[in-house]
């Protein structure tokens, strides 16, 4: 029997991760057609036994493309054959034909993989080195899927991909195209598959979740979808990522209050609060709409978690804009705030805008905003102290503690648990570190704790 030793590296967003999971599912099911070949997956892509590595790339910003090139170079130095897929390939494809791939990507051990080829792929083709001339992705494949987060009781469900927006700082529509949504019936089937695999939390993702379904149904269908998911009978919950406020109404938010399985988690990438800057960014909402949106959440969801992204020193940002942003952040709407430093992307419209902020000024602004955000979030964490929370165990560590003087020391082991509170989103929001004596309850009264167990604990 011939072994197919392979591994994978997933870069960028969780939408990429879903594609990688489908790829792994496809490879493992190919053994039914070619039983003489045995796929063996290795967690470490640099393991000496690994022959092939599937590298799913991100091309959203230059640092992500640089990361992909750096990892590719390391893999080639280790003698690996690398299959490339994802956004970075599409980025280079969007350039002039003779620049569609960097020169170093023409190495004979580099292959590319497209969705169309993926449907009819065979293991023998992979082993022999299969090159594609197309650069589509795997978003809407109907192949089986490997749930890589199953031990942690959560998983991502991609309901749409690509984007219809034209934010001036973003290149995704240029390199990936217009939004394409999965039909509601397909999504409901995937929810059922997840539930059958004992996944307790489903995280709905898309580039712009609020516009889900516009390409299929002529209008947004997100809330129709959520109502159907909510009616599925089983013990699970779901949350949404990337809610843009420009087409949301208060009626939409009222519908969320009636959902029983919805986690009141609001990931709202506002980017700024200044109207002139929002206009330059290509964002179609104003201050009044933002405040209505946030006030409704605050007044109607007693238990909630609100997160946002902010871009600092966008071209044309003035001191007045910065002071308005500071005043806005200090109103204390948010439980987590991610700050991003603006930089020019060659394919983005914002790179051609005048009035770029001077380096010295932008450093001062970032330090000031970062300090404010740090104090706000630290205050939030202090308010949680000595309260009881519920969460999932994400990691179990044994910490050695030494006591006594240098001459006579005693050492003992202490178990430290990393716990994700139920409201916090995996891989985005902070986890709690607790000891065993902080636990007040364990689901099913388990004695031997494992990753993925649900517990209540004193923060």
Secondary structure, DSSP 8 states (H G I E B T S, - for coil): -EEEEEEEEE-S-HHHHHHHHHHHHHHHHGGGT-TTEEEEE-S-TT-TT--EEEEEE--SSHHHHHHHHHHHHHHHHTT-EEEEEEHHHHHHHTS-GGGSS-GGGG-TTEEE--HHHHHT--HHHHHH----S-----TT--S----TTGGGTEEEEE-EES-----TT--HHHHH-S-EE--HHHHHHHHHHHHHTT--EEEEE-SSGGGTTHHHHSS--HHHHHHHHHTS-SS-EEEE----TTS--HHHHHHHHT-SSB--EEE---B---HHHHHHHT----HHHHHHHHHHHHHH-SS-EEEEEEEES-TT--HHHHHHHHHHHTT---SEEEEEE----TTSGGGG-S----HHHHHHHHHHHHHHHHHHHHHHHHHHTT-EEEEEEEEEEEEEEEEE-SSSEEEEEEEEEEEEETTS-TTTS--EEEEGGGEEEEGGG-SS--TT-EEEEE-
